[in-house]
Amino acid sequence: MKDKKFGMAYKILIAQVLGIIVGAFIHNNEYYKDLLLESFLQPAGKIFILLIKMIVIPIVISTLIVGIAGVGDAKKFGRIGIKTIIYFEIVTTIAIFVGLGIANLFHPGSGIDISALHSVDISAYEKTTAEVGSGEHGLVTTILSLIPANVIDAMAKGNILAIIFFSVLFGLGLSALPEENKKPLLEVFKSTSAVMFKVTNMVMRYAPIGVFSLIATSVATFGFASVIPLFKLVVTVYLSIAFFAIVVLGAIAKSCNINIFKLIVILKDELILAYSTASSETVLPRIMEKMEHYGAAKSITGFVIPTGYSFNLDGSTLYQSIAAIFIAQLYHIDLSVGQQIILVLTLMITSKGVAGVPGASFVVLLATLGSVGIPLEGLAFIAGIDRILDMARTALNVVGNALAALVIAKWENDFDSGRALAYEAQVFNRGARSAG
C-alpha cells in the first residue's frame, strides 16, 4: 500500500527536482563540480543506462519469438510489417510538416542577437555524421543493416533492427516445427521473457538514483544561462510537442476508439522517466508490457514498438524541422517553398538512416541543413539547450510508439477490448485509491 501511495512517478519527480538543485549548486563550484561529477554523478547515471541496455535485447528477442511463434502465419506477419512501416512514414511526415508550419508561424529564430548566444563544441556530432555519411546514407543503408552477418555481433552492438529481423525469422521458423519439437524451446523463450520483465522491475527500483544523477550532471555541465536567450525556441518546441500529442496523435487515437488522455495517464510513469533521462530506451520494456496489458497482441507489441525506435520518432522529426527553420531565421535566411519541400524530403530519408546513433537529432540536422544552404555552425548555438529539448521530444517518441502498437493491433483485429477495459479499470481505480 505504501508503494502505491508513493509510486515510481513521484519518486522520479522528486529525484528530478533534487537533481536540478544539486546540479545548479555545483555548476559554479569547480571543486565540488569535478569531484561529484567524476566520482558519483556521471558513473551513477551511466550505471542506470547500462542496466537498461542490458535487459532490452533479451526482452526484444524473447518477446518477438514467443509472439510470432504464436501467430504462426508468415503472410499475416508480412501484412503487419507493411502496415507498420506505412503508418510510421505517414505520421513522421506529418510531424515534419507540423514542425515547419509552427516554425514559420511563430518565427522562434527572429530577433535573436547571435553575439549573445553561447556556442558549444559539436565536433563529436560532426564526427558521428562523417562516420554515418561514409557509406550510402539513408533508407538503402537502413535496409541493408536489417540483415545481420553475425547475429551475436548485432546483439553486442545493440543493432535493434537486425535483432528484430533475426527474431522474426527465428519465430517463423519455430512456428513451422511440429508441436513436440516446438514446445520445449517455446517454453524456454516464454520463461526468458517472464524473467526479463521481473529483472526490469528490479532495475526500475534504481531509476530515481539514475534520474537524479543524469539531471544533476546536465545542469552542472550546462547551467541555465544558455536557456535564457533561446527561451522562445524552448517554448515553441514544447508547445509544438504538446499540440502534436493532443491534436495529431489524439485524432489518430480517436479514429481507432482510443482515448489519448487515458493512454498518457497509463504511460505516466514511463513518460516521466523518459523525460527525465532523455532516453526512450529506458522505458522500452515497460511500454511493451503495458501495451500488451492494454489489449495489443504480444506479436504486435514485440515488433511495432522496437521498430518504432528507428522509424517512428515523432518528437525527433518534429524538433528537427523546427530547429532547421530556427537556424535559418537566426541567420536571416528566407527559405522558399521549394527549399522547404527539399528539406522535408531530405528529413524523410535522413531521419530513418541514423535514428539509432547517439545524438541522432543533431546528426540528422548536420546531414540535412547543407541541402538548403543553412549554416551548420548554427547548431553550436542550440547544443547547450539540446538536453532540455531532447527530454520533451523523447516523451513524444514514447507516446507515438505506444499508440502505434495499439493502432496496428486495431487494424489487424488483434486487439482485446475486454482486456483493455479491465486494465483501464485497474489503472484508474488504483489512481483513485492513491489520491484518496
N, C-alpha and C positions, 0 to 999 in steps of 0.2 A: 504493500500500500504506500509505503513511504516513497518508493521509486516512481510510482505513478503520479504522486503529487509533485514530485520534484524530478521530472523526466529529463531525458537527454537534451532536448531543445533548450531548456532553461540552463542546464549545466554549460552548454556550449555558448549561450549568450553571455553568461557570467564570465566564462573564460575569455571571450572576445573583448568584453569591456576591460577586464583586468589586463589583457594583452596590450590594449591601446594605452592604458595608464602607464604600465611599466615601460613600454616602448617609447612613449613621449618623455618619460623621466630620464631615460638613459640616452636619448637622442643627442643631447648636447653635453653629455658627460663622457668624455673619451675613455677615462679609466674604466668605469663600470661597463661602458658600451663594449669595448673589446673583450673584457673579462667575461661578461654574461653571454654575449653573442657566441663566442667561440667555445666556451666551456659548457654552456647549458642550452640556450635558446635554439641555436641552429641544429645541434645534434638531436634535441628533443623533438623538434618539428620534423626533421628528416626521418627519425625512427617511425613516426606515425605514417608518413607517406610510404616508407618501405614496407611496413606491416600491411598496408592496403594493397600495394603492388604484389606482395607475397601471396595473397589469397585470391586476387582477381582471376588469374589464369586457370587455376584448378576449378574455380566455380564456373567459369565460362565453358570449359571443356566438358565437365561432368553434366552440367545442366543442359547443354545443347545435345549431347549424345543421348541422354535419357529422354529428352523431349522428342527428338527426331526419330529415335528407335521406336517410340510410342506411336508416332504418326504412321511411319512405315510406307509412305506414299511419296515417291520422288517427284511426281507431277504436281502434287499439292504443294510440296515444299518449293519447287521451282516457281509456282504461282505466287507464293508468299514472298519469295525473294524479289521477283519483278515488281510486285505491288509496293514493297518496302522501298526499293530504290527510286521508283517514280514518285512516291509520296515525299521522300526526303528531298529530291531535286526540286519539286514544286514549292515546298514550304521554305526551303533555304533561299530560293529565288525570290519569293515574296518578301523574305526578311531583307534581302539586298535592296529591293525597290522601296520598302518601307524606310530603311535607313537613309537612302538617297533623298526620298521625299521630305523626311523630317529635317535632315541637314540643310536642304535647300530652303525650307520654310523658316527655320529658326536661326540660321547663319551663326553657328557656335564659334566659328573662327574669325568672324568680323570684329573689327575694333580692338583687337588684342595687340599690344606692343611686344614684338618679338624680343626686344632687348631686355624685357622684364622677366622673360621665361628662363627657367633653369634647364640647361641641357644635360642629358645623361648619356653616358657611353653605351652605344648599341652595337659595338663590334662583335659581341658574342652572337647576336641575332644575324648580323651580316655574314658571319662565318657559317652559321647553320643554313642560311639562304643559299650561300655558294655551294655547300655540300648537296643540298636538295636539287639545286639547279644544274649540278654537274651531269645529271642524267636527263632523260626525256621527262620533263616535268608534267604533272597533271594527271589526267584520267588514265592515260596509257600506262604510266608508271604504277598507278594505283592498282590497275587490273593485273599487271604482271606480278605485283607484290602479293597478290592474293594466293599464289601458288608457292608454298614453301619448298625449297630444295631440300631442306632438312628441318623437320618439324620440331626437333629438340632445340635447334638453333633459334627457330622462330619463338619458341617458348622463352628461351633465355633472353632474347632481345625484346620480349613483350610485344611482338608484332601481332596485334589483336585480329586484324583482318585475315592473315594467314592461318592463325589458330582457328578462327571461325570456319574457314574453308575446309581445313582438315577435319574438324569436328563434325561438320555437316556430312562429309563423305563417309567418315567412320560410322556415324549414326545411321546413315542409309545402308551401309554395308552390314551393320549389326542387325538391322531390322529384317534383312533378307535371309538371315540364317534360320535354320529350324529352331523351334522353340527350346528343345533340350540343349542346344548349343548356345543360344542367345541368352537364356535366363541367368546363368551364373555370372556372366560378365556384366549384364544389365544391372543385376543386384549390386555388384561392386561399384558401378558408377552412381547408382542411387544412394548408396551408403556414403560415397565420397562427397556427393552434393550435400547431403544432410549434415555431414561432419563439417564441411567448409562453411556452411551457414551458421553452425554453432561457433566455429572459430571467429566468424565475422562479429558475432555478438560479443565475444571475448575482446576482440581488438577495439570495438567501439567504446569499451569502458575507458580506453586510453585517449579517446577523442578529445575531451576537454583540455588535457595537457598538450596534445598536439596542436589544437587550435590556438591556445594561449601562446605557445612558442612561435608559431608561424606568424600570428598577428603582431606580436611584440617585435619579432625580427624585422618585419616590413616597416613598422612605424619607426623603430630605432634607426633603420637604414636611411629611409627617405624623409621622415618627419612630415609635417603638414604644410610647410612653406610652399612646396611645389603645387599644392592643390588650389591655393587662392587665385592665382592668375588664370587658371584653367577651370574655374568653378562652373562657368557656363557650359563647357564641354561635358563635365561630370553630370550636371543636371539634365542636359539633353540626352545623354546615353541612358541614364536611369529612367527618365520619363518614356523614352522610346521602348525600352525593355518592358516596362510596365504596360504600355499600350499594346505591344505585340503579344504579351502573355494573356492579357484580359480580352482584347478585341479579336486579334487574329486567331490565336490558339483557342480562345473562347468560342469563336464561331465554328471552327473545325470540330471542337468537342461537342457543341450543341447539335451539329449535323449528325452526330453519332449517338445522341442522347446521353452525353456525358457532361456533368457539371464541372467546369474548370475550377471553380472556387472550392468545391469538395475535394477535387484532386490535389489542389495546392495545400489544403489542410491535411490531407492524408500524407503528403510529402513534407510536412512541416519540418520534422527533424532533419531529413536529408537535405532540404533546401538551406537550412541554417548552417549545416556542416559544409556543404558545397560552397556556400557563400563565404564562410569563414576561411576555408582553406584555398579557395580559388581553384579547386580541382574537382571535376566531376567524377574522376576515378575513385575518389574516397567513398562515394555512395553507390557505385555500380552494383555491388552485391545486394544491398538493401533495396534498391529500386527494382531489380529483377524479382526479388522475393515479394515485395509489396504489390507489384502489378499482377503477379500470379494470384495472390490472395484477392486482388480486386477483380478477378474474373478472366484474365487473359490466360490462354493455354501456355504451358511450360515451354513448348517448342517455339512459340512466337516470342515470348519474353526473352528466351535464351538467344534468339537470333537477332531480333529487331533492336534491342537496347544496346548490346555491344557494338553492332554495326553502326548504330547511330552516333557512336563516339567518333567515327571518322567521316560520316556522311551527313549527319543531321545536327549541325552545330548552329542552331538558330541565333543564339546570342552572339556568337563569334562573328557570323556573317553580317548580322545587323550592325555590330560595332565597326567592322572593317569598312563598310560603306560610309558610315558617319565619319570615321577617322580620315578616310581618303578625302572627302569633301572639306572637312575641317582644315586639313593641312593646305589644301588648295586655297581656301579662304584666307588662311594665315599669311600666305604669300601673295594674296590679291590676284589669284589666277581664276579667271571666269571660265569654267568648263562648259563647252557647248553640249547640246543634247546628244550629238553624235559621240563626243568623248565620254559622256556618262554611260552611253549604251556599251561602248567598248569596255569601260570599267566594269559594268555588270557582267558582260560575257567573260572577261578575264577572271573576275572573282568567282564565277560559277565553276571555272576549271581549277584555279589555284587553291581555292578553299578545300577542295576534295583531295588534292595531291599531297598536302603536308599536314593534314589535320592531326596526325599522331605525334608530331615532333614537339619538343619543348619550345615554348614561346610561339605557338603556332600562329596566332593572330598577327604578331609582328613579322614573322617570316612571310606570311601571305601578303601583307601590306608591302613589304620590301620587294616582293616578287611582282607586285601589281602596279604600284604607283608610277613606275617608269613608263608604263604603256600609254599613259595620257599626259606625260610631261610634268608630273608633280614631283618636286624635290624630295628625295629620300631623307635629306637632313632633317626635315620637319618631324620625323618620328622621334628624334632625340629629345624634342621638347615635351612629348607626351609620355615618354618612357617612365618618368618619375611617378606618374599617377596611374600607370598601367595596372598595378595591383588593385587599386580601387575599382577600376573599370572591369578588370578581369573577374572580380568577385560577382558583380552583377550579371555579366554575360554567362558565367558558369551556371548560376542559378537558373537562367532561362534555358540553357542547354539541357539541364536536368528535367525541367518541366516538359520541354519539347520531346525528349526521348521517351519519357514515361507515357505521355499522351500518344505517341506514335505506336507503341505496343498495344494500347487499348483500341486505337483506330483500326489497325491491321487485324486484330482479333475480331472486331465487329464486322469488318469487310469479309472475313473468312467464315463468319458464323461459328467462330470458335471462342465465343465469349460466354461465360457462365453468369447470367444476370442474377441468379439466386445467390451465388457465392459473393458477387459484388455487393448486393444489398446487405447480406449478412456481415460483410467486412465493414461497410459503411456504418451499420448499427453498432458494431463493436468499437470502431474508432471514435465515433461521436458520443456514444454513451460513456466511454472511458474519459473523453474530454470533459463531459458534463460532470462526472463524478469528481474529477481532479479540480475543476473550478469550484465545485461545492465544498 
